[in-house]
């Protein structure tokens, strides 16, 4: 099913049941170097326990299933055995309609490299959503982002947020056109954004991205930098946005994004996870 065909398919489902056919692609195979003081390299940060005894990953998966997502592809690498063993217990699944598969990287591929491998190796088609397994997000907004993506026929819809807290990082580095939500620019992670201009919005990445999987793979293969892991946000998005052949949009999730990548955010999330469910 192409991105253009998805909107016609929505009418075949009551409410948001169509979300069960969106493939949630979850990159959880990194080294988690920022969290080393907590994990000591012994466990994946996704399996860090919260104050109720559950793992971070369990809460993320519960949130996604609560709004209708049912199809998951876990991209594993470092600590793959621990991740697969944890997920294979199946106690995180909302019901029998939840399905999942694993895509394993033999060498570090980076987030988008792992996603690209999963799409190509699994011959995945249709609408997908990239969501990290260590970020708490406004789950209802992710459902809305997928509706918007399907209805617009965009190739990629980057989740962003206009809500900033003391825990927000990489501020205001995604620039979008005010009236169209079209991506115009991505500043480098160490590059300070310039003053805003009329008609433009400065936004912050929300980590989640909805994609037409065939087009996403095409984009990554066309604009990737040789000799380095693929990064859609850093290497592909700007080139794609400048091309008239692709439609790259943004969607404001209008909520706080809690990235449990640093010891400070992990400690906060362990105590306040219930604020995000």
PASEBA-1860 file (N, C-alpha, C; in nm, 3 decimals):
! residues 277
1> XXXXXXXX> 0.085/-0.120/0.000/0.000/0.000/0.000/0.088/0.124/0.000 ~ 0.071/0.212/-0.094/0.150/0.334/-0.100/0.092/0.438/-0.007 ~ 0.173/0.545/0.019/0.124/0.652/0.106/-0.003/0.714/0.050 ~ -0.012/0.723/-0.084/-0.130/0.785/-0.143/-0.254/0.698/-0.126 ~ -0.237/0.567/-0.109/-0.352/0.478/-0.096/-0.403/0.468/0.047 ~ -0.318/0.508/0.143/-0.357/0.491/0.283/-0.484/0.565/0.319 ~ -0.505/0.693/0.281/-0.628/0.762/0.322/-0.756/0.690/0.280 ~ -0.757/0.628/0.161/-0.876/0.556/0.118/-0.901/0.435/0.206
9> XXXXXXXX> -0.792/0.379/0.263/-0.807/0.260/0.346/-0.865/0.293/0.483 ~ -0.854/0.419/0.526/-0.900/0.454/0.660/-1.048/0.428/0.678 ~ -1.125/0.448/0.573/-1.270/0.434/0.583/-1.313/0.288/0.603 ~ -1.220/0.195/0.582/-1.253/0.054/0.599/-1.252/0.010/0.744 ~ -1.204/0.097/0.832/-1.193/0.062/0.973/-1.278/0.154/1.060 ~ -1.340/0.102/1.165/-1.407/0.189/1.261/-1.304/0.259/1.349 ~ -1.327/0.386/1.378/-1.240/0.464/1.466/-1.094/0.453/1.420 ~ -1.004/0.416/1.515/-0.862/0.408/1.482/-0.812/0.265/1.472
17> XXXXXXXX> -0.899/0.171/1.439/-0.855/0.033/1.428/-0.749/0.014/1.320 ~ -0.745/0.105/1.222/-0.647/0.094/1.115/-0.504/0.107/1.167 ~ -0.487/0.165/1.288/-0.353/0.179/1.344/-0.287/0.043/1.367 ~ -0.367/-0.061/1.378/-0.308/-0.193/1.400/-0.228/-0.239/1.280 ~ -0.247/-0.176/1.165/-0.172/-0.213/1.045/-0.050/-0.123/1.023 ~ -0.028/-0.027/1.111/0.093/0.056/1.105/0.207/-0.020/1.173 ~ 0.318/-0.035/1.106/0.433/-0.104/1.164/0.512/-0.007/1.252 ~ 0.518/-0.035/1.382/0.598/0.045/1.474/0.739/-0.011/1.473
25> XXXXXXXX> 0.833/0.070/1.425/0.973/0.029/1.412/1.050/0.088/1.529 ~ 1.105/0.002/1.614/1.163/0.049/1.739/1.313/0.017/1.746 ~ 1.398/0.119/1.730/1.543/0.097/1.738/1.588/0.090/1.884 ~ 1.627/-0.028/1.929/1.667/-0.045/2.069/1.798/-0.123/2.079 ~ 1.887/-0.097/1.983/2.011/-0.174/1.980/2.137/-0.094/2.000 ~ 2.125/0.032/2.048/2.243/0.116/2.064/2.323/0.087/2.190 ~ 2.434/0.158/2.206/2.523/0.137/2.320/2.484/0.218/2.443 ~ 2.396/0.316/2.427/2.348/0.397/2.540/2.464/0.458/2.618
33> XXXXXXXX> 2.554/0.523/2.547/2.672/0.579/2.612/2.638/0.690/2.711 ~ 2.533/0.767/2.684/2.495/0.876/2.776/2.445/0.821/2.909 ~ 2.393/0.700/2.908/2.335/0.642/3.029/2.431/0.548/3.101 ~ 2.558/0.550/3.063/2.652/0.451/3.117/2.664/0.456/3.269 ~ 2.652/0.575/3.327/2.662/0.586/3.474/2.549/0.512/3.544 ~ 2.441/0.483/3.472/2.328/0.410/3.529/2.336/0.262/3.491 ~ 2.363/0.234/3.365/2.362/0.095/3.317/2.496/0.025/3.336 ~ 2.605/0.104/3.343/2.742/0.049/3.351/2.772/-0.048/3.237
41> XXXXXXXX> 2.699/-0.030/3.129/2.719/-0.115/3.012/2.672/-0.257/3.029 ~ 2.600/-0.285/3.137/2.559/-0.423/3.168/2.419/-0.456/3.120 ~ 2.332/-0.355/3.109/2.195/-0.376/3.066/2.157/-0.267/2.965 ~ 2.061/-0.294/2.879/2.011/-0.187/2.792/1.928/-0.088/2.874 ~ 1.936/0.040/2.841/1.862/0.139/2.919/1.711/0.118/2.909 ~ 1.666/0.050/2.805/1.524/0.023/2.788/1.470/-0.069/2.897 ~ 1.559/-0.145/2.961/1.516/-0.237/3.066/1.543/-0.184/3.207 ~ 1.580/-0.058/3.217/1.593/0.005/3.350/1.457/0.002/3.418
49> XXXXXXXX> 1.457/-0.032/3.545/1.331/-0.043/3.619/1.281/0.093/3.668 ~ 1.150/0.111/3.661/1.083/0.227/3.717/1.045/0.196/3.862 ~ 0.984/0.292/3.930/0.960/0.270/4.074/0.848/0.170/4.101 ~ 0.779/0.123/3.996/0.678/0.018/4.016/0.731/-0.120/3.976 ~ 0.860/-0.126/3.941/0.921/-0.253/3.907/0.918/-0.288/3.760 ~ 0.841/-0.216/3.681/0.837/-0.242/3.537/0.953/-0.174/3.466 ~ 0.984/-0.225/3.345/1.091/-0.167/3.266/1.039/-0.047/3.187 ~ 1.130/0.044/3.153/1.095/0.159/3.069/1.025/0.113/2.942
57> XXXXXXXX> 1.080/0.010/2.877/1.024/-0.040/2.752/0.880/-0.086/2.768 ~ 0.847/-0.147/2.881/0.711/-0.194/2.904/0.611/-0.079/2.904 ~ 0.650/0.033/2.966/0.560/0.149/2.971/0.542/0.210/2.832 ~ 0.650/0.216/2.755/0.640/0.266/2.617/0.546/0.179/2.535 ~ 0.561/0.049/2.545/0.477/-0.043/2.467/0.332/-0.039/2.514 ~ 0.311/-0.022/2.642/0.174/-0.008/2.693/0.109/0.117/2.637 ~ 0.182/0.228/2.636/0.129/0.352/2.583/0.092/0.341/2.436 ~ 0.178/0.280/2.356/0.152/0.265/2.213/0.031/0.176/2.188
65> XXXXXXXX> 0.020/0.067/2.262/-0.094/-0.023/2.244/-0.224/0.040/2.293 ~ -0.215/0.129/2.392/-0.336/0.189/2.447/-0.410/0.275/2.345 ~ -0.339/0.324/2.243/-0.404/0.408/2.142/-0.427/0.333/2.011 ~ -0.390/0.203/2.006/-0.428/0.124/1.889/-0.318/0.057/1.811 ~ -0.190/0.086/1.838/-0.082/0.021/1.763/-0.068/-0.124/1.806 ~ -0.050/-0.213/1.709/-0.045/-0.356/1.738/0.068/-0.431/1.666 ~ 0.137/-0.367/1.577/0.240/-0.437/1.499/0.376/-0.374/1.530 ~ 0.470/-0.455/1.580/0.598/-0.403/1.626/0.714/-0.478/1.561
73> XXXXXXXX> 0.817/-0.402/1.524/0.943/-0.459/1.477/1.053/-0.399/1.564 ~ 1.122/-0.485/1.639/1.226/-0.440/1.731/1.362/-0.457/1.664 ~ 1.433/-0.345/1.649/1.567/-0.347/1.589/1.668/-0.360/1.701 ~ 1.730/-0.477/1.712/1.818/-0.507/1.826/1.963/-0.516/1.780 ~ 2.053/-0.492/1.876/2.195/-0.499/1.848/2.269/-0.533/1.976 ~ 2.324/-0.429/2.041/2.388/-0.447/2.170/2.284/-0.497/2.272 ~ 2.321/-0.594/2.353/2.231/-0.654/2.453/2.107/-0.716/2.389 ~ 2.121/-0.765/2.265/2.006/-0.824/2.196/1.946/-0.939/2.275
81> XXXXXXXX> 2.030/-1.021/2.337/1.978/-1.137/2.410/1.887/-1.094/2.525 ~ 1.924/-0.989/2.597/1.842/-0.943/2.709/1.709/-0.888/2.659 ~ 1.714/-0.813/2.550/1.592/-0.754/2.495/1.497/-0.862/2.445 ~ 1.549/-0.955/2.367/1.462/-1.060/2.310/1.405/-1.149/2.420 ~ 1.486/-1.179/2.520/1.435/-1.261/2.631/1.324/-1.190/2.705 ~ 1.342/-1.061/2.729/1.240/-0.983/2.800/1.110/-0.978/2.721 ~ 1.119/-0.948/2.591/0.999/-0.933/2.510/0.931/-1.067/2.482 ~ 1.009/-1.173/2.478/0.952/-1.304/2.447/0.866/-1.360/2.560
89> XXXXXXXX> 0.869/-1.297/2.675/0.780/-1.338/2.784/0.635/-1.307/2.751 ~ 0.615/-1.211/2.659/0.481/-1.176/2.607/0.388/-1.111/2.710 ~ 0.436/-1.083/2.832/0.346/-1.024/2.931/0.319/-0.876/2.905 ~ 0.388/-0.818/2.808/0.367/-0.678/2.772/0.258/-0.662/2.666 ~ 0.217/-0.771/2.604/0.121/-0.763/2.494/-0.020/-0.736/2.547 ~ -0.089/-0.641/2.485/-0.224/-0.603/2.529/-0.324/-0.715/2.503 ~ -0.310/-0.781/2.388/-0.401/-0.891/2.353/-0.339/-0.971/2.240 ~ -0.411/-1.072/2.194/-0.358/-1.163/2.092/-0.339/-1.097/1.957
97> XXXXXXXX> -0.394/-0.978/1.937/-0.377/-0.911/1.808/-0.241/-0.843/1.796 ~ -0.168/-0.831/1.907/-0.036/-0.769/1.904/0.066/-0.868/1.848 ~ 0.136/-0.827/1.744/0.238/-0.912/1.683/0.372/-0.839/1.685 ~ 0.480/-0.917/1.680/0.611/-0.854/1.681/0.714/-0.943/1.614 ~ 0.823/-0.878/1.571/0.933/-0.948/1.508/1.061/-0.875/1.547 ~ 1.176/-0.938/1.520/1.305/-0.879/1.552/1.387/-0.863/1.425 ~ 1.462/-0.754/1.420/1.560/-0.731/1.314/1.693/-0.705/1.383 ~ 1.790/-0.792/1.362/1.917/-0.784/1.434/2.026/-0.724/1.346
105> XXXXXXXX> 2.102/-0.629/1.402/2.215/-0.573/1.330/2.343/-0.640/1.379 ~ 2.426/-0.684/1.285/2.551/-0.752/1.318/2.659/-0.653/1.358 ~ 2.656/-0.535/1.298/2.749/-0.426/1.331/2.665/-0.302/1.356 ~ 2.715/-0.205/1.435/2.637/-0.085/1.463/2.600/-0.010/1.334 ~ 2.471/0.015/1.317/2.422/0.080/1.196/2.365/0.218/1.223 ~ 2.355/0.258/1.351/2.286/0.382/1.383/2.136/0.361/1.380 ~ 2.063/0.454/1.435/1.917/0.440/1.444/1.854/0.416/1.308 ~ 1.881/0.505/1.213/1.813/0.496/1.084/1.870/0.385/0.998
113> XXXXXXXX> 1.997/0.352/1.018/2.052/0.236/0.949/1.984/0.108/0.992 ~ 1.955/0.097/1.121/1.885/-0.021/1.172/1.742/-0.027/1.118 ~ 1.677/0.089/1.108/1.541/0.094/1.053/1.543/0.056/0.906 ~ 1.638/0.110/0.833/1.649/0.080/0.690/1.671/-0.070/0.670 ~ 1.757/-0.131/0.749/1.779/-0.275/0.738/1.651/-0.353/0.765 ~ 1.576/-0.313/0.868/1.451/-0.383/0.901/1.352/-0.375/0.786 ~ 1.341/-0.258/0.724/1.247/-0.240/0.613/1.287/-0.326/0.494 ~ 1.415/-0.322/0.460/1.460/-0.392/0.340/1.464/-0.544/0.362
121> XXXXXXXX> 1.514/-0.587/0.478/1.523/-0.731/0.504/1.384/-0.793/0.521 ~ 1.293/-0.717/0.581/1.158/-0.768/0.604/1.061/-0.739/0.492 ~ 1.110/-0.669/0.388/1.025/-0.630/0.274/0.899/-0.561/0.324 ~ 0.917/-0.467/0.416/0.804/-0.398/0.478/0.748/-0.293/0.383 ~ 0.616/-0.278/0.384/0.548/-0.185/0.296/0.442/-0.109/0.374 ~ 0.394/0.001/0.315/0.287/0.077/0.377/0.338/0.178/0.479 ~ 0.255/0.207/0.576/0.286/0.311/0.673/0.358/0.251/0.793 ~ 0.463/0.321/0.836/0.538/0.280/0.954/0.561/0.400/1.044
129> XXXXXXXX> 0.598/0.372/1.167/0.631/0.479/1.261/0.755/0.439/1.340 ~ 0.855/0.526/1.338/0.978/0.503/1.413/0.961/0.564/1.552 ~ 0.976/0.483/1.654/0.962/0.529/1.793/1.073/0.466/1.877 ~ 1.155/0.545/1.945/1.255/0.487/2.035/1.187/0.418/2.152 ~ 1.255/0.321/2.209/1.198/0.248/2.322/1.232/0.307/2.457 ~ 1.292/0.427/2.456/1.333/0.490/2.582/1.286/0.635/2.591 ~ 1.176/0.665/2.524/1.121/0.801/2.524/0.973/0.794/2.560 ~ 0.933/0.873/2.658/0.791/0.885/2.692/0.732/0.999/2.611
137> XXXXXXXX> 0.622/0.972/2.542/0.559/1.064/2.449/0.410/1.073/2.478 ~ 0.343/1.179/2.429/0.196/1.184/2.437/0.137/1.087/2.335 ~ 0.094/0.970/2.381/0.058/0.860/2.291/-0.058/0.895/2.199 ~ -0.159/0.965/2.251/-0.272/1.004/2.165/-0.224/1.092/2.050 ~ -0.123/1.173/2.075/-0.071/1.259/1.969/-0.002/1.178/1.860 ~ 0.058/1.064/1.898/0.119/0.980/1.795/0.013/0.920/1.704 ~ -0.102/0.883/1.761/-0.213/0.837/1.678/-0.258/0.948/1.583 ~ -0.267/1.070/1.635/-0.306/1.184/1.551/-0.203/1.211/1.442
145> XXXXXXXX> -0.076/1.196/1.475/0.030/1.216/1.375/0.016/1.116/1.261 ~ -0.018/0.992/1.295/-0.036/0.891/1.191/-0.158/0.920/1.105 ~ -0.266/0.972/1.166/-0.382/1.012/1.086/-0.345/1.123/0.990 ~ -0.272/1.224/1.041/-0.233/1.337/0.957/-0.144/1.290/0.842 ~ -0.050/1.203/0.873/0.041/1.152/0.770/-0.037/1.078/0.661 ~ -0.129/0.992/0.703/-0.207/0.916/0.606/-0.292/1.006/0.519 ~ -0.354/1.104/0.579/-0.443/1.194/0.504/-0.367/1.288/0.412 ~ -0.245/1.323/0.449/-0.167/1.417/0.368/-0.096/1.349/0.252
153> XXXXXXXX> -0.070/1.217/0.266/0.007/1.149/0.163/0.154/1.184/0.164 ~ 0.205/1.239/0.277/0.346/1.277/0.287/0.435/1.154/0.280 ~ 0.560/1.176/0.241/0.658/1.068/0.242/0.708/1.044/0.385 ~ 0.733/1.152/0.457/0.781/1.144/0.595/0.715/1.256/0.674 ~ 0.669/1.223/0.795/0.618/1.324/0.888/0.700/1.315/1.015 ~ 0.778/1.419/1.041/0.865/1.421/1.158/0.789/1.474/1.279 ~ 0.786/1.395/1.386/0.724/1.443/1.508/0.809/1.551/1.572 ~ 0.746/1.661/1.610/0.815/1.772/1.676/0.729/1.818/1.793
161> XXXXXXXX> 0.785/1.904/1.875/0.705/1.961/1.982/0.739/2.108/2.002 ~ 0.637/2.184/2.038/0.656/2.325/2.074/0.657/2.342/2.225 ~ 0.641/2.230/2.299/0.642/2.237/2.445/0.783/2.214/2.496 ~ 0.833/2.309/2.572/0.969/2.303/2.622/0.966/2.301/2.775 ~ 1.041/2.210/2.835/1.057/2.205/2.980/1.205/2.207/3.012 ~ 1.237/2.205/3.140/1.379/2.205/3.179/1.449/2.075/3.138 ~ 1.371/1.975/3.094/1.431/1.849/3.053/1.445/1.838/2.901 ~ 1.398/1.937/2.828/1.403/1.934/2.682/1.543/1.967/2.632
169> XXXXXXXX> 1.590/1.892/2.534/1.722/1.917/2.475/1.709/1.942/2.325 ~ 1.820/1.986/2.266/1.827/2.008/2.120/1.715/2.101/2.074 ~ 1.705/2.216/2.140/1.590/2.304/2.125/1.583/2.375/1.990 ~ 1.461/2.380/1.936/1.422/2.469/1.825/1.513/2.459/1.704 ~ 1.552/2.337/1.670/1.644/2.320/1.558/1.579/2.264/1.433 ~ 1.449/2.243/1.439/1.375/2.201/1.320/1.285/2.316/1.277 ~ 1.300/2.359/1.155/1.231/2.478/1.105/1.125/2.437/1.004 ~ 1.002/2.483/1.028/0.891/2.446/0.940/0.818/2.571/0.893
177> XXXXXXXX> 0.754/2.559/0.778/0.672/2.667/0.725/0.542/2.674/0.803 ~ 0.504/2.793/0.842/0.391/2.814/0.934/0.261/2.752/0.884 ~ 0.223/2.780/0.763/0.090/2.742/0.715/0.082/2.604/0.653 ~ 0.196/2.547/0.615/0.192/2.419/0.544/0.251/2.303/0.622 ~ 0.324/2.332/0.733/0.395/2.230/0.811/0.503/2.160/0.729 ~ 0.546/2.224/0.623/0.652/2.166/0.540/0.788/2.190/0.607 ~ 0.870/2.085/0.614/1.004/2.099/0.669/1.088/2.186/0.577 ~ 1.156/2.285/0.636/1.242/2.373/0.558/1.390/2.355/0.590
185> XXXXXXXX> 1.420/2.325/0.719/1.561/2.323/0.759/1.578/2.243/0.886 ~ 1.693/2.175/0.898/1.734/2.111/1.024/1.872/2.163/1.060 ~ 1.883/2.230/1.174/2.014/2.272/1.221/2.089/2.153/1.279 ~ 2.223/2.157/1.267/2.306/2.053/1.328/2.288/2.051/1.479 ~ 2.318/1.938/1.540/2.295/1.923/1.684/2.380/2.020/1.765 ~ 2.495/2.058/1.714/2.582/2.153/1.784/2.575/2.293/1.723 ~ 2.480/2.314/1.635/2.468/2.441/1.563/2.354/2.523/1.623 ~ 2.382/2.644/1.671/2.274/2.726/1.729/2.180/2.777/1.621
193> XXXXXXXX> 2.049/2.768/1.644/1.954/2.820/1.544/1.957/2.972/1.541 ~ 1.929/3.028/1.424/1.927/3.173/1.410/1.794/3.228/1.461 ~ 1.782/3.359/1.463/1.656/3.422/1.504/1.545/3.379/1.409 ~ 1.425/3.366/1.463/1.312/3.323/1.380/1.276/3.432/1.279 ~ 1.218/3.389/1.169/1.173/3.479/1.065/1.023/3.467/1.052 ~ 0.956/3.571/1.006/0.810/3.565/0.988/0.771/3.448/0.898 ~ 0.668/3.375/0.941/0.618/3.264/0.862/0.687/3.133/0.887 ~ 0.784/3.132/0.981/0.857/3.010/1.013/0.836/2.974/1.159
201> XXXXXXXX> 0.841/2.842/1.188/0.831/2.795/1.326/0.957/2.720/1.362 ~ 1.011/2.748/1.480/1.126/2.674/1.532/1.075/2.570/1.630 ~ 1.102/2.443/1.601/1.047/2.334/1.678/1.158/2.239/1.724 ~ 1.123/2.152/1.817/1.217/2.056/1.874/1.173/1.915/1.838 ~ 1.269/1.830/1.806/1.236/1.692/1.768/1.161/1.621/1.879 ~ 1.059/1.544/1.840/0.985/1.462/1.936/1.026/1.316/1.927 ~ 1.129/1.286/1.851/1.188/1.152/1.840/1.106/1.057/1.752 ~ 0.975/1.069/1.747/0.893/0.979/1.666/0.878/1.034/1.524
209> XXXXXXXX> 0.874/0.944/1.426/0.861/0.982/1.286/0.770/0.882/1.215 ~ 0.672/0.932/1.141/0.586/0.845/1.061/0.635/0.847/0.918 ~ 0.638/0.730/0.856/0.699/0.719/0.724/0.616/0.632/0.630 ~ 0.623/0.664/0.502/0.586/0.569/0.398/0.711/0.486/0.376 ~ 0.708/0.358/0.415/0.832/0.283/0.431/0.912/0.269/0.302 ~ 0.844/0.253/0.188/0.917/0.242/0.063/0.989/0.373/0.031 ~ 0.920/0.484/0.053/0.979/0.614/0.021/1.091/0.650/0.118 ~ 1.074/0.613/0.244/1.179/0.636/0.343/1.307/0.562/0.304
217> XXXXXXXX> 1.293/0.436/0.265/1.410/0.359/0.222/1.476/0.423/0.100 ~ 1.393/0.468/0.007/1.444/0.535/-0.112/1.522/0.660/-0.075 ~ 1.466/0.739/0.018/1.531/0.862/0.063/1.666/0.834/0.128 ~ 1.668/0.738/0.220/1.792/0.708/0.291/1.900/0.660/0.195 ~ 1.863/0.577/0.100/1.961/0.526/0.005/2.009/0.633/-0.092 ~ 1.922/0.730/-0.118/1.960/0.835/-0.214/2.049/0.941/-0.151 ~ 2.018/0.982/-0.027/2.086/1.097/0.033/2.183/1.060/0.145 ~ 2.202/0.932/0.173/2.290/0.894/0.283/2.434/0.933/0.252
225> XXXXXXXX> 2.511/0.955/0.361/2.653/0.986/0.346/2.732/0.856/0.348 ~ 2.816/0.838/0.249/2.893/0.714/0.241/2.990/0.703/0.358 ~ 3.006/0.580/0.407/3.106/0.554/0.508/3.066/0.587/0.650 ~ 2.939/0.620/0.675/2.894/0.650/0.810/2.752/0.596/0.829 ~ 2.713/0.572/0.954/2.575/0.526/0.978/2.473/0.625/0.925 ~ 2.360/0.574/0.881/2.254/0.659/0.827/2.188/0.737/0.940 ~ 2.170/0.867/0.922/2.092/0.948/1.015/1.995/1.032/0.934 ~ 1.866/0.999/0.942/1.767/1.074/0.865/1.767/1.220/0.907
233> XXXXXXXX> 1.764/1.245/1.038/1.755/1.381/1.088/1.879/1.464/1.050 ~ 1.998/1.404/1.058/2.121/1.479/1.037/2.169/1.480/0.893 ~ 2.143/1.373/0.819/2.203/1.361/0.686/2.104/1.363/0.571 ~ 1.980/1.321/0.596/1.886/1.299/0.487/1.779/1.407/0.478 ~ 1.724/1.447/0.594/1.604/1.531/0.595/1.622/1.661/0.518 ~ 1.733/1.730/0.540/1.751/1.859/0.474/1.761/1.845/0.323 ~ 1.837/1.748/0.278/1.848/1.725/0.133/1.714/1.688/0.073 ~ 1.639/1.603/0.146/1.508/1.561/0.096/1.411/1.678/0.091
241> XXXXXXXX> 1.416/1.764/0.195/1.325/1.879/0.200/1.351/1.977/0.087 ~ 1.475/1.986/0.045/1.511/2.078/-0.064/1.472/2.023/-0.200 ~ 1.445/1.894/-0.207/1.409/1.832/-0.334/1.258/1.845/-0.357 ~ 1.221/1.876/-0.478/1.078/1.886/-0.510/1.013/1.750/-0.529 ~ 1.094/1.644/-0.523/1.041/1.510/-0.545/0.979/1.449/-0.420 ~ 1.007/1.507/-0.303/0.965/1.445/-0.177/0.887/1.543/-0.092 ~ 0.796/1.487/-0.014/0.711/1.568/0.074/0.747/1.533/0.218 ~ 0.822/1.623/0.284/0.863/1.605/0.423/0.788/1.706/0.508
249> XXXXXXXX> 0.709/1.659/0.602/0.629/1.746/0.686/0.664/1.727/0.833 ~ 0.612/1.817/0.916/0.627/1.803/1.060/0.489/1.800/1.125 ~ 0.485/1.743/1.245/0.359/1.737/1.320/0.391/1.768/1.466 ~ 0.327/1.873/1.519/0.350/1.913/1.657/0.266/1.826/1.750 ~ 0.332/1.747/1.834/0.259/1.659/1.926/0.206/1.734/2.047 ~ 0.244/1.860/2.063/0.187/1.947/2.166/0.194/1.886/2.306 ~ 0.306/1.826/2.337/0.322/1.767/2.468/0.468/1.752/2.503 ~ 0.493/1.716/2.629/0.631/1.699/2.675/0.688/1.567/2.624
257> XXXXXXXX> 0.814/1.572/2.584/0.888/1.455/2.541/0.993/1.427/2.647 ~ 0.991/1.310/2.706/1.091/1.276/2.807/1.183/1.168/2.751 ~ 1.303/1.210/2.715/1.405/1.120/2.662/1.486/1.067/2.779 ~ 1.475/0.937/2.805/1.546/0.877/2.918/1.685/0.833/2.875 ~ 1.759/0.928/2.820/1.893/0.898/2.771/2.004/0.936/2.867 ~ 1.976/1.028/2.959/2.078/1.075/3.052/2.044/1.031/3.193 ~ 2.143/1.021/3.281/2.114/0.983/3.420/2.010/1.072/3.487 ~ 2.014/1.202/3.463/1.917/1.293/3.526/1.775/1.264/3.478
265> XXXXXXXX> 1.757/1.244/3.347/1.625/1.215/3.294/1.577/1.076/3.334 ~ 1.670/0.982/3.345/1.633/0.848/3.390/1.578/0.855/3.532 ~ 1.648/0.926/3.619/1.603/0.939/3.759/1.466/1.006/3.765 ~ 1.447/1.108/3.684/1.317/1.177/3.682/1.208/1.082/3.631 ~ 1.238/1.010/3.524/1.140/0.918/3.467/1.104/0.804/3.560 ~ 1.202/0.755/3.635/1.174/0.647/3.730/1.071/0.688/3.834 ~ 1.075/0.815/3.872/0.984/0.863/3.976/0.854/0.920/3.920 ~ 0.855/0.968/3.794/0.740/1.040/3.740/0.681/0.974/3.616
273> XXXXX> 0.710/0.847/3.592/0.663/0.781/3.470/0.510/0.786/3.457 ~ 0.440/0.784/3.570/0.294/0.780/3.563/0.235/0.908/3.507 ~ 0.313/1.015/3.500/0.266/1.140/3.440/0.254/1.127/3.288 ~ 0.309/1.021/3.231/0.317/1.006/3.086/0.231/0.893/3.033 ~ 0.142/0.837/3.116/0.058/0.726/3.070/-0.086/0.771/3.060
END
